[in-house]
């Protein structure tokens, strides 16, 4: 079972991580990860933001634009 403490720690160590990356890392579904992330957001530990769109050729995908980072507390 994935704990929100583990997710919070991972986001602190990997700011800018996407929902898909989190779900893959913790071997869970994206909907389940969204539920856990919403708890962290409500607590003020994590914030969601939209990654700026790439302007050059890179490996970014459109589905990874929504990202998560720790809040500055």
Buried (B, 14 or more C-beta within 10 A) or exposed (E): EBEBEEBBEBBEEBEEBBBBBBBEBBEBEBEEBBEBBEEBBEEEBBBBEEEEEEEEEEEBEEEBBEBBBBEEE
